[in-house]
Amino acid sequence: MDQFKDYPTTLTSPASNAVPITPNDMTPLANVTRAIYVGQTGDVSVEMQNGQIVTFQNVQGGSILALRTMKIRQTGTTALGIIALW
């Protein structure tokens, strides 16, 4: 039973979908994320929803980054186990 199914989904709501990500410089994600989970420590290079490219350095494994990103870039990404949340 989902007692919250009739509530609207907002950016502060918990994620209800997750998909593992293979970093790629060219191909955007199927959906813009609400957040990403980083499984193993390393750098994460992303292309934000507005097109800005940012590298988050030394992201600790087990971290969740609240990012609206459309691409996890292979170039500059050393972290593993990245999962898109939306």
LOMI-634507 format. One record per residue: chain; x, y, z of N, C-alpha, C in turn; residue number from 1. Coordinates in Angstrom, 3 decimals, always signed. Atoms other than C-alpha are relative to their C-alpha. Layout:
N
drenlum->A | nu->X | nv->Y | nw->Z | cau->X | cav->Y | caw->Z | cu->X | cv->Y | cw->Z | nuvo->NUM
...
This chain:
86
drenlum->A | nu->+0.840 | nv->-1.182 | nw->+0.000 | cau->+0.000 | cav->+0.000 | caw->+0.000 | cu->+0.887 | cv->+1.248 | cw->+0.000 | nuvo->1
drenlum->A | nu->-0.749 | nv->-1.264 | nw->+0.077 | cau->+1.324 | cav->+3.459 | caw->-0.922 | cu->-0.898 | cv->+1.106 | cw->+0.543 | nuvo->2
drenlum->A | nu->+0.852 | nv->-1.009 | nw->-0.630 | cau->-0.218 | cav->+5.925 | caw->+1.497 | cu->+0.271 | cv->+1.415 | cw->-0.514 | nuvo->3
drenlum->A | nu->-0.339 | nv->-1.325 | nw->+0.511 | cau->+1.449 | cav->+8.841 | caw->-0.339 | cu->-0.290 | cv->+0.149 | cw->-1.494 | nuvo->4
drenlum->A | nu->+0.214 | nv->-0.018 | nw->+1.450 | cau->+0.304 | cav->+8.039 | caw->-3.914 | cu->-0.826 | cv->+1.194 | cw->-0.480 | nuvo->5
drenlum->A | nu->+0.833 | nv->-1.123 | nw->+0.420 | cau->-2.181 | cav->+10.942 | caw->-3.982 | cu->+0.652 | cv->+1.361 | cw->+0.250 | nuvo->6
drenlum->A | nu->-0.731 | nv->-1.250 | nw->-0.242 | cau->+0.423 | cav->+13.536 | caw->-2.953 | cu->+0.761 | cv->+0.394 | cw->-1.261 | nuvo->7
drenlum->A | nu->-0.759 | nv->-0.424 | nw->+1.182 | cau->+2.073 | cav->+15.663 | caw->-5.657 | cu->+1.495 | cv->-0.283 | cw->+0.185 | nuvo->8
drenlum->A | nu->-1.443 | nv->+0.184 | nw->-0.016 | cau->+5.690 | cav->+14.924 | caw->-6.568 | cu->+0.656 | cv->+1.358 | cw->-0.204 | nuvo->9
drenlum->A | nu->-0.714 | nv->-1.271 | nw->+0.091 | cau->+7.922 | cav->+17.932 | caw->-5.926 | cu->+1.499 | cv->-0.281 | cw->+0.093 | nuvo->10
drenlum->A | nu->-1.448 | nv->+0.186 | nw->-0.081 | cau->+11.690 | cav->+18.501 | caw->-5.911 | cu->+0.465 | cv->-0.382 | cw->+1.399 | nuvo->11
drenlum->A | nu->-0.378 | nv->+0.408 | nw->-1.350 | cau->+11.696 | cav->+17.915 | caw->-2.156 | cu->-0.542 | cv->-1.382 | cw->+0.365 | nuvo->12
drenlum->A | nu->+0.512 | nv->+1.356 | nw->-0.228 | cau->+9.873 | cav->+14.585 | caw->-2.466 | cu->+1.125 | cv->-1.010 | cw->-0.190 | nuvo->13
drenlum->A | nu->-1.005 | nv->+1.032 | nw->+0.236 | cau->+11.922 | cav->+11.393 | caw->-2.231 | cu->-0.095 | cv->-0.527 | cw->-1.433 | nuvo->14
drenlum->A | nu->-0.019 | nv->+0.560 | nw->+1.356 | cau->+12.964 | cav->+9.818 | caw->-5.522 | cu->-0.884 | cv->-1.233 | cw->-0.060 | nuvo->15
drenlum->A | nu->+0.830 | nv->+1.189 | nw->+0.178 | cau->+10.630 | cav->+7.192 | caw->-6.910 | cu->+0.504 | cv->-0.865 | cw->-1.153 | nuvo->16
drenlum->A | nu->-0.612 | nv->+0.763 | nw->+1.085 | cau->+12.790 | cav->+6.010 | caw->-9.843 | cu->+1.514 | cv->+0.072 | cw->+0.130 | nuvo->17
drenlum->A | nu->-1.459 | nv->+0.047 | nw->-0.035 | cau->+16.439 | cav->+4.957 | caw->-10.082 | cu->+0.488 | cv->-0.846 | cw->-1.166 | nuvo->18
drenlum->A | nu->-0.588 | nv->+0.764 | nw->+1.098 | cau->+18.644 | cav->+3.769 | caw->-12.933 | cu->+1.520 | cv->+0.154 | cw->+0.050 | nuvo->19
drenlum->A | nu->-1.460 | nv->-0.092 | nw->+0.037 | cau->+22.359 | cav->+2.902 | caw->-13.052 | cu->+0.448 | cv->+0.796 | cw->-1.223 | nuvo->20
drenlum->A | nu->-0.498 | nv->-0.872 | nw->+1.062 | cau->+24.396 | cav->+5.306 | caw->-15.192 | cu->+1.390 | cv->-0.452 | cw->-0.438 | nuvo->21
drenlum->A | nu->-1.325 | nv->+0.147 | nw->+0.577 | cau->+27.307 | cav->+4.623 | caw->-17.515 | cu->+0.392 | cv->+1.374 | cw->-0.518 | nuvo->22
drenlum->A | nu->-0.387 | nv->-1.343 | nw->+0.446 | cau->+29.110 | cav->+7.958 | caw->-17.902 | cu->+0.275 | cv->+0.038 | cw->-1.501 | nuvo->23
drenlum->A | nu->-0.120 | nv->-0.152 | nw->+1.448 | cau->+29.054 | cav->+9.237 | caw->-21.489 | cu->+0.068 | cv->+1.489 | cw->-0.323 | nuvo->24
drenlum->A | nu->-0.169 | nv->-1.412 | nw->+0.342 | cau->+30.276 | cav->+12.535 | caw->-22.939 | cu->-1.029 | cv->+0.500 | cw->-1.008 | nuvo->25
drenlum->A | nu->+0.847 | nv->-0.425 | nw->+1.113 | cau->+27.850 | cav->+12.577 | caw->-25.865 | cu->-1.503 | cv->-0.172 | cw->+0.250 | nuvo->26
drenlum->A | nu->+1.419 | nv->+0.340 | nw->-0.101 | cau->+24.552 | cav->+10.979 | caw->-24.888 | cu->-0.617 | cv->+0.520 | cw->+1.288 | nuvo->27
drenlum->A | nu->+0.682 | nv->-0.459 | nw->-1.217 | cau->+22.216 | cav->+12.804 | caw->-22.499 | cu->-0.804 | cv->-1.138 | cw->+0.637 | nuvo->28
drenlum->A | nu->+0.836 | nv->+0.960 | nw->-0.705 | cau->+20.302 | cav->+10.862 | caw->-19.882 | cu->-1.419 | cv->+0.043 | cw->-0.550 | nuvo->29
drenlum->A | nu->+1.387 | nv->+0.051 | nw->+0.471 | cau->+16.754 | cav->+9.791 | caw->-20.710 | cu->-0.861 | cv->+1.049 | cw->+0.701 | nuvo->30
drenlum->A | nu->+0.724 | nv->-1.001 | nw->-0.791 | cau->+15.504 | cav->+12.154 | caw->-17.969 | cu->+0.998 | cv->+0.849 | cw->+0.766 | nuvo->31
drenlum->A | nu->-0.809 | nv->-0.855 | nw->-0.868 | cau->+16.999 | cav->+15.118 | caw->-16.136 | cu->-0.174 | cv->-0.524 | cw->+1.429 | nuvo->32
drenlum->A | nu->+0.060 | nv->+0.582 | nw->-1.341 | cau->+17.875 | cav->+13.877 | caw->-12.653 | cu->-0.543 | cv->+0.983 | cw->+1.034 | nuvo->33
drenlum->A | nu->+0.308 | nv->-0.786 | nw->-1.205 | cau->+16.592 | cav->+15.090 | caw->-9.308 | cu->+1.185 | cv->-0.052 | cw->+0.935 | nuvo->34
drenlum->A | nu->-1.190 | nv->+0.221 | nw->-0.825 | cau->+19.732 | cav->+13.705 | caw->-7.668 | cu->+0.769 | cv->-1.157 | cw->-0.619 | nuvo->35
drenlum->A | nu->-0.766 | nv->+1.189 | nw->+0.374 | cau->+22.521 | cav->+11.189 | caw->-8.211 | cu->+0.601 | cv->-0.600 | cw->+1.260 | nuvo->36
drenlum->A | nu->-0.661 | nv->+0.749 | nw->-1.072 | cau->+23.887 | cav->+8.521 | caw->-5.897 | cu->+1.359 | cv->-0.412 | cw->-0.526 | nuvo->37
drenlum->A | nu->-1.355 | nv->+0.388 | nw->+0.371 | cau->+27.650 | cav->+7.882 | caw->-5.991 | cu->+0.407 | cv->-1.174 | cw->+0.890 | nuvo->38
drenlum->A | nu->-0.281 | nv->+1.204 | nw->-0.756 | cau->+28.569 | cav->+4.334 | caw->-4.950 | cu->+1.421 | cv->-0.094 | cw->+0.523 | nuvo->39
drenlum->A | nu->-1.403 | nv->+0.100 | nw->-0.397 | cau->+32.375 | cav->+4.580 | caw->-4.848 | cu->+0.691 | cv->+1.337 | cw->-0.200 | nuvo->40
drenlum->A | nu->-0.672 | nv->-1.297 | nw->-0.035 | cau->+34.572 | cav->+7.599 | caw->-4.078 | cu->+0.734 | cv->+0.325 | cw->-1.295 | nuvo->41
drenlum->A | nu->-0.725 | nv->-0.501 | nw->+1.166 | cau->+35.925 | cav->+9.678 | caw->-6.956 | cu->-0.588 | cv->+1.319 | cw->-0.461 | nuvo->42
drenlum->A | nu->+0.501 | nv->-1.237 | nw->+0.586 | cau->+35.308 | cav->+12.705 | caw->-9.140 | cu->-1.212 | cv->-0.309 | cw->-0.874 | nuvo->43
drenlum->A | nu->+1.189 | nv->+0.143 | nw->+0.845 | cau->+31.975 | cav->+13.204 | caw->-10.925 | cu->-0.123 | cv->+1.260 | cw->-0.848 | nuvo->44
drenlum->A | nu->+0.148 | nv->-1.110 | nw->+0.930 | cau->+31.794 | cav->+15.388 | caw->-14.016 | cu->-1.401 | cv->-0.067 | cw->-0.610 | nuvo->45
drenlum->A | nu->+1.387 | nv->-0.024 | nw->+0.468 | cau->+28.281 | cav->+16.442 | caw->-14.992 | cu->-0.239 | cv->+1.180 | cw->-0.934 | nuvo->46
drenlum->A | nu->+0.531 | nv->-1.132 | nw->+0.750 | cau->+26.497 | cav->+18.612 | caw->-17.499 | cu->-1.346 | cv->+0.320 | cw->+0.614 | nuvo->47
drenlum->A | nu->+1.209 | nv->-0.404 | nw->-0.698 | cau->+23.868 | cav->+20.501 | caw->-15.566 | cu->-1.139 | cv->+0.246 | cw->-0.991 | nuvo->48
drenlum->A | nu->+1.183 | nv->-0.221 | nw->+0.829 | cau->+20.352 | cav->+21.097 | caw->-16.876 | cu->+0.165 | cv->+1.227 | cw->-0.889 | nuvo->49
drenlum->A | nu->-0.177 | nv->-1.234 | nw->+0.770 | cau->+21.418 | cav->+24.576 | caw->-18.074 | cu->+1.190 | cv->-0.071 | cw->-0.965 | nuvo->50
drenlum->A | nu->-1.120 | nv->+0.167 | nw->+0.912 | cau->+24.416 | cav->+23.174 | caw->-20.026 | cu->+1.369 | cv->+0.228 | cw->+0.621 | nuvo->51
drenlum->A | nu->-1.263 | nv->-0.248 | nw->-0.689 | cau->+27.109 | cav->+24.137 | caw->-17.490 | cu->+0.671 | cv->-1.331 | cw->+0.346 | nuvo->52
drenlum->A | nu->-0.763 | nv->+1.197 | nw->-0.346 | cau->+29.847 | cav->+21.516 | caw->-17.062 | cu->+0.746 | cv->+0.263 | cw->+1.301 | nuvo->53
drenlum->A | nu->-0.589 | nv->-0.140 | nw->-1.332 | cau->+31.001 | cav->+21.008 | caw->-13.473 | cu->+0.580 | cv->-1.352 | cw->+0.418 | nuvo->54
drenlum->A | nu->-0.574 | nv->+1.219 | nw->-0.571 | cau->+33.322 | cav->+18.468 | caw->-11.860 | cu->+0.005 | cv->+0.125 | cw->+1.513 | nuvo->55
drenlum->A | nu->+0.018 | nv->+0.079 | nw->-1.458 | cau->+32.662 | cav->+17.564 | caw->-8.239 | cu->+1.139 | cv->-0.932 | cw->+0.392 | nuvo->56
drenlum->A | nu->-1.196 | nv->+0.760 | nw->-0.321 | cau->+35.974 | cav->+16.398 | caw->-6.813 | cu->-0.141 | cv->-0.766 | cw->+1.311 | nuvo->57
drenlum->A | nu->-0.087 | nv->+0.830 | nw->-1.190 | cau->+36.473 | cav->+13.589 | caw->-4.326 | cu->-1.346 | cv->-0.212 | cw->+0.694 | nuvo->58
drenlum->A | nu->+1.316 | nv->+0.306 | nw->-0.570 | cau->+32.794 | cav->+12.753 | caw->-3.848 | cu->+0.113 | cv->-1.335 | cw->+0.717 | nuvo->59
drenlum->A | nu->-0.118 | nv->+1.207 | nw->-0.818 | cau->+32.628 | cav->+10.176 | caw->-1.072 | cu->-1.038 | cv->-1.046 | cw->-0.409 | nuvo->60
drenlum->A | nu->+0.919 | nv->+1.088 | nw->+0.282 | cau->+31.097 | cav->+6.789 | caw->-1.791 | cu->-1.167 | cv->+0.022 | cw->+0.975 | nuvo->61
drenlum->A | nu->+1.201 | nv->-0.030 | nw->-0.826 | cau->+27.538 | cav->+6.579 | caw->-0.493 | cu->-0.677 | cv->+1.361 | cw->+0.037 | nuvo->62
drenlum->A | nu->+0.568 | nv->-1.360 | nw->+0.011 | cau->+26.847 | cav->+10.269 | caw->-1.219 | cu->-1.164 | cv->+0.113 | cw->-0.971 | nuvo->63
drenlum->A | nu->+1.072 | nv->-0.394 | nw->+0.914 | cau->+23.668 | cav->+11.634 | caw->-2.742 | cu->+0.169 | cv->+1.485 | cw->-0.264 | nuvo->64
drenlum->A | nu->-0.134 | nv->-1.403 | nw->+0.406 | cau->+24.104 | cav->+14.873 | caw->-4.700 | cu->-1.309 | cv->+0.452 | cw->-0.623 | nuvo->65
drenlum->A | nu->+1.259 | nv->-0.541 | nw->+0.518 | cau->+20.924 | cav->+16.890 | caw->-5.286 | cu->+0.322 | cv->+0.864 | cw->-1.213 | nuvo->66
drenlum->A | nu->-0.384 | nv->-0.679 | nw->+1.237 | cau->+21.641 | cav->+17.800 | caw->-8.916 | cu->-1.036 | cv->-0.208 | cw->-1.089 | nuvo->67
drenlum->A | nu->+0.831 | nv->+0.081 | nw->+1.207 | cau->+19.416 | cav->+18.583 | caw->-11.884 | cu->+0.971 | cv->-0.044 | cw->-1.172 | nuvo->68
drenlum->A | nu->-0.990 | nv->+0.181 | nw->+1.049 | cau->+21.770 | cav->+17.152 | caw->-14.479 | cu->-0.559 | cv->-0.827 | cw->-1.142 | nuvo->69
drenlum->A | nu->+0.474 | nv->+0.732 | nw->+1.166 | cau->+21.232 | cav->+15.890 | caw->-17.987 | cu->+1.053 | cv->-0.937 | cw->-0.566 | nuvo->70
drenlum->A | nu->-1.063 | nv->+0.869 | nw->+0.497 | cau->+24.564 | cav->+14.128 | caw->-18.468 | cu->+1.029 | cv->-0.242 | cw->+1.096 | nuvo->71
drenlum->A | nu->-1.146 | nv->+0.346 | nw->-0.828 | cau->+27.153 | cav->+12.283 | caw->-16.391 | cu->+1.122 | cv->-0.269 | cw->-0.992 | nuvo->72
drenlum->A | nu->-1.048 | nv->+0.058 | nw->+1.013 | cau->+30.342 | cav->+12.800 | caw->-18.367 | cu->+1.058 | cv->-1.043 | cw->+0.331 | nuvo->73
drenlum->A | nu->-1.083 | nv->+0.968 | nw->-0.175 | cau->+32.943 | cav->+10.076 | caw->-18.896 | cu->+1.307 | cv->+0.730 | cw->+0.279 | nuvo->74
drenlum->A | nu->-1.209 | nv->-0.786 | nw->-0.203 | cau->+35.697 | cav->+12.686 | caw->-19.177 | cu->-0.066 | cv->+0.679 | cw->+1.367 | nuvo->75
drenlum->A | nu->-0.052 | nv->-0.619 | nw->-1.314 | cau->+36.634 | cav->+13.675 | caw->-15.648 | cu->-0.711 | cv->-0.769 | cw->+1.099 | nuvo->76
drenlum->A | nu->+0.700 | nv->+0.790 | nw->-1.011 | cau->+34.502 | cav->+11.047 | caw->-13.887 | cu->+0.836 | cv->-1.231 | cw->+0.352 | nuvo->77
drenlum->A | nu->-0.744 | nv->+1.167 | nw->-0.476 | cau->+36.433 | cav->+8.534 | caw->-11.780 | cu->-0.819 | cv->-0.804 | cw->+1.016 | nuvo->78
drenlum->A | nu->+0.876 | nv->+0.697 | nw->-0.954 | cau->+33.670 | cav->+7.626 | caw->-9.296 | cu->-0.728 | cv->-1.137 | cw->-0.716 | nuvo->79
drenlum->A | nu->+0.720 | nv->+1.148 | nw->+0.547 | cau->+31.842 | cav->+4.338 | caw->-9.796 | cu->-1.328 | cv->-0.182 | cw->+0.711 | nuvo->80
drenlum->A | nu->+1.275 | nv->+0.318 | nw->-0.638 | cau->+28.391 | cav->+3.011 | caw->-9.050 | cu->-0.951 | cv->+1.180 | cw->+0.045 | nuvo->81
drenlum->A | nu->+0.852 | nv->-1.198 | nw->+0.037 | cau->+26.545 | cav->+6.172 | caw->-10.130 | cu->-1.412 | cv->-0.405 | cw->-0.420 | nuvo->82
drenlum->A | nu->+1.408 | nv->+0.297 | nw->+0.268 | cau->+22.762 | cav->+5.950 | caw->-10.073 | cu->-0.768 | cv->+1.315 | cw->-0.101 | nuvo->83
drenlum->A | nu->+0.859 | nv->-1.178 | nw->+0.179 | cau->+20.368 | cav->+8.586 | caw->-11.425 | cu->-1.291 | cv->-0.210 | cw->+0.786 | nuvo->84
drenlum->A | nu->+1.246 | nv->+0.040 | nw->-0.775 | cau->+17.396 | cav->+9.376 | caw->-9.180 | cu->-0.943 | cv->+1.073 | cw->-0.522 | nuvo->85
drenlum->A | nu->+1.020 | nv->-0.978 | nw->+0.344 | cau->+14.167 | cav->+11.079 | caw->-10.183 | cu->-1.338 | cv->-0.456 | cw->+0.507 | nuvo->86
